[in-house]
Amino acid sequence: MSARGKQAHYDDHFEEQPQGQHCSAFRAAAAPLILVLLLPASSSSGGSPGKANKTYGAGYTKPMSKSRFKPPSFLTKNVSIEEQNIFWYSAQATEPPPNFSPSLIPVLKKALVKSHERGSTQRAWLACENAVHIQAEAWDRMWGCGYRNYLMACAALMGQERQPMYFPLLDTPTPPGIRNLQELLEEAWKNGFDEEGAEQLDYKLVETKKWIGTADLNVAFTYRGIPANLADFSDSSKGVEPLLQWIYSYFSGGDPQPKGATVGEALRGARAVIVTDKLPIVLQYHGHSRTIVGCERAKNGTINLLEFDPSR
């Protein structure tokens, strides 16, 4: 289906949504969280790409090793390496692959505006419009969530224009791809990055089906010279509230208005649903990871996370 066809399908879906139905399909239930990887391009600090770091800082706990997980080999038997490295971002002129879905942020906005009109949503903030949902396929469905979230992060980074220097860092010498990411991580290990992670994965990742998480994505980005923040919310004594407030502050905080902003842009904070220029967040918890593309404050004050789940 073409991008235009997908957009029409999304519009029809929400036009037909019953009046009493809440758009909960796009909301993530709060779950025990281990790590969050926050990408930097829309941060207020700006500037040139940060230097790669070889350490993670105090309090960081490496996730449990998943190197022994071995999905059935027949799932990738007839899928070429080229097909396993397929990547697409919104600025490309070609049609997206079938499992790549752009233009969902405007769809989410429309659904949240309706929810606000019904009194269910108080306010909501969404990530940049060029965010792309990327779904796992049959061959990587049992192990590919970390890789697909990496591709979603790359699609947002390569589609944004505030920090154009990130594009060549991601695209050269090899562009994003699932197997390309595996090669990138092995190269980073050989150059002294993440010795603990390399050991947990038996120093072998290329052409395997081993799971990866946000710690590995942090290595991939920083090795390429792209600054990334790795945040640990492992203190379960306080529940998920610190995580929700942290993500809420990230999306709702907003960036300073640029010089020459129009009156409409200056008053954007008055709108109930705001599409920001923030990049998505990759969230990992036990056994899975997802991409967070915004948050909603419900009428009762509850914070809901808006997600792109690569398994769906």
Disulfide bonds with the S-S distance in Angstrom:
none
